[in-house]
Amino acid sequence: MTPRKLKFVLAEDNPGDVFLIRRAFDLEGFSYELLVAKDGEEAMRYVQEAAAGTRVIDLILLDLNLPAMTEAKSWRHSGASHFLRQFPPSY
């Protein structure tokens, strides 16, 4: 049985940081799908899709200095807040 690919959302606008994350996952041998959001609004869209059940997300990596991050910081007030509770913050 082949394990399913892990689904990661990476909210990051720096291409160098995206490369480093991909490289780290590859070196660890993860079987993964990486959705890269270049701003907070795009990241929020992915999370809302997961909250609605139309997308699976296993891990969210979030750059808090992203463009449009002000809107994304309001996630706790959005319809996705119940979904986000399953992702403990890590700093």
Buried (B, 14 or more C-beta within 10 A) or exposed (E): EEEEEBBBBBBBBEEEEBEEBBEEBEEEEBEBBBBBBBBBBBBBBBBBBBBEEEBEBBEBBBBEEBBBBEBBEEBEEBEBEEBBEEBEEEE
